Amino acid sequence: GRRPALVLWVHGGGMVLPSGRLGDPQIGILRRLGPQLLIAAVEYALAPRYPCPAAAEDVIDSLDWVLSHAAALGGDPGRVAVMGESAGGNLAAVAALHAARRRLPVRFAGVFYPMVENAVASPSYSLFSQGPGLRKCAMEFFWRAACSALPPD
C-alpha cells in the first residue's frame, strides 16, 4: 500500500509556551484523518531563554531531519508537509521558505492564524486589543520575549 504523508507539526504558544497547552487539539484533528498521515510534532527552543532565531533554526533542523528520515519513519518521502498554528504558523512558514529555497520536497505548507506581525501599534492590534483571542498585552509580551524589541509606535 501507499505510505502515509508526513506532517511536521509546529505548536503555537508565542514562541514562549511549550506544546501541550495550545497544540494538542490541532494534532487531534489531524489524527482523525487516520492512517493517511504520519505526524511528527517538534519541540523548539523557547524564548526568552533562547531568543530569535533559535526557534526557527530548530524547526528548520527538524524539517531537514524529517525529510532525510521519512522512509525510515514509515512515511512517503515525496509527500511531506509542514504545518503550524499561531507562533508555530510563523515557524512553519519560515521552514517552508527554507525548503523552497533549497528545493526540498515539501509539498504542502499549512499555517493557521500565524503570528507574523509585530507592529503592535497598528490599527488591527488596537481594534482587537481586548480580544477575541489573545489580548494586545499578551502579544506584546510574546514578541518582546522572542525578539527582544518591538517596532516604534
Number of C-alpha atoms within 10 A of each C-alpha: 3 7 17 20 20 26 25 22 27 28 30 27 20 24 30 22 16 16 18 12 11 16 20 14 11 14 18 10 10 16 14 10 10 10 10 15 20 22 18 17 19 15 15 23 20 19 22 16 11 16 18 18 13 17 22 21 16 17 25 20 14 20 27 16 11 21 24 12 14 21 14 10 15 13 23 19 20 16 18 24 23 29 23 27 24 22 26 31 25 25 31 30 21 17 25 24 16 16 19 13 9 9 9 16 14 22 14 12 18 17 20 16 14 18 21 13 11 17 15 19 14 11 10 11 19 13 10 13 17 13 11 7 8 11 14 19 12 13 18 19 15 22 25 16 20 22 16 13 12 14 8 7 7
